[in-house]
Amino acid sequence: MFNTIRSKQVIIIATMLVVAGFLFTRDVKGLVKPKEDAKPKAGVEAASSTVSSFTIEDASASAKDLISANSAKEISALESAYKSASGSDQLVQAKQLAQKWDDVEQAVPSAMYLEVVANNEPSLTNWLEAGTRFLKGFDNSIDNDVRSALLLKANASFTKAMAIDSTNTDAKTGLGITIVNGMGAPMEGIMMLREVVAKEPKNLKANMNLGVFAIKSGQFDKAITRFNTIITTIKATPDAYFYLATAYEKLGKNTEAIDAFLMSKKLAANPKLSDFIDKKVAELKN
């Protein structure tokens, strides 16, 4: 079931043109995916039904299809050493594998090894790193079952981080994001993100996710306000401009949408994204 894991940055274009996991620091390997893969399975029960059978071996096998043969061979050697080791030696191997998978931009197996590290050394930092990597894998994956499993693991990681330090805004932000994306009532997650913004008005991640949720829920005016605030007072990122353009487009404000899309293209400087935006701009002009 899990051999369809594909670590691709995608832009989900569905009825609401909701963009999920738009990470401009990586190559845009896929700009559109089928509607049926746009969301993880709803609810905690659906996620729980898959997470127990999702293993490091599943994540590793699928990720190796996406990297070079040399990198795959090197990682296989490290994995053999990990399996044959025990105690502190195995923990050292897990840390090396987490870093190696991260070096080749494969968040899912990296997160799995970070979870091993956090379970053995349960610190705030370790659980935050595991949760953050699981969320990255969730954003980049397009397999429903995998996304459900990763979301549940991210939720568990941030919950454990919160248990260590309930005042930590990174933990609360991550936990809020998992809840909004299907780990409970969305408003519970929204309230957590709002609490973070109230404490840290310039928290980029919390603000971005509040803006994305506004788009998902059809509150395009609120989304425009949110993303304009992000751009003018926090950081003018290509993804903030892209989401801003999406909200403008849904309100029929094509001129503003075009301007925002072009700013996203300029800042991202990504050829594949540029091609996508050029097509969007042509559609809006017509």
Number of C-alpha atoms within 10 A of each C-alpha: 11 18 14 17 25 20 23 20 25 23 24 23 16 14 8 14 16 20 21 19 19 20 17 17 10 12 14 19 13 15 17 15 14 10 11 11 15 20 16 22 19 13 16 16 12 15 24 15 13 18 18 9 12 17 12 15 13 18 23 22 17 19 23 19 13 16 14 11 11 9 15 19 12 12 18 16 11 16 19 11 15 19 11 9 14 12 8 10 12 18 20 14 21 24 17 19 23 24 19 18 23 16 12 16 17 27 27 32 29 28 30 26 22 27 27 19 23 23 13 13 13 15 16 19 14 20 27 25 22 28 33 22 25 29 26 22 29 28 22 25 24 25 21 20 22 28 27 28 25 30 29 27 24 30 24 17 27 27 20 21 29 21 13 16 14 12 12 15 20 18 29 23 25 27 26 29 28 25 23 22 20 20 23 15 12 16 12 14 24 20 14 21 27 17 17 24 19 11 11 13 15 16 18 17 16 26 24 19 19 25 25 24 21 18 24 18 11 16 16 22 15 16 25 22 13 20 28 18 16 22 16 9 11 15 14 17 17 24 22 28 25 24 27 29 25 27 31 23 20 17 13 12 14 19 15 15 25 24 16 22 28 20 20 26 23 12 14 19 13 17 12 15 19 18 13 17 18 16 11 16 18 10 11 15 10 7
